[in-house]
C-alpha cells in the first residue's frame, strides 16, 4: 500500500484497467485482513504458551506448505532467511 502512489505514477502501471486495480486491491486487502483477523482472534482464545508456540512454528509451516503444495525445493546456497526459495 505504501508503494501504490508510485505504481500509479509509473508509466506501465497506469495502463491497467480499473478492473485489474480493483482485483489487486481486493487481493491485497481482503485475504490479508481476514488472515490476520482470524489469526489474532484465534490467539485471543488460547493460552499464552500455546500462542507462543503457534507463532514460532508459523514460518516452518509456511516453508513446508510451499515445498509440499507449490513444489518449491530449497537449494543450498539460497538465502532462506529472507524467504527466498530458489
Secondary structure as GFF3:
##gff-version 3
##sequence-region A 1 86
A	DSSP	alpha_helix	4	9	.	.	.	ID=ss1
A	DSSP	three_ten_helix	12	15	.	.	.	ID=ss2
A	DSSP	alpha_helix	18	44	.	.	.	ID=ss3
A	DSSP	alpha_helix	48	69	.	.	.	ID=ss4
A	DSSP	three_ten_helix	80	82	.	.	.	ID=ss5
###
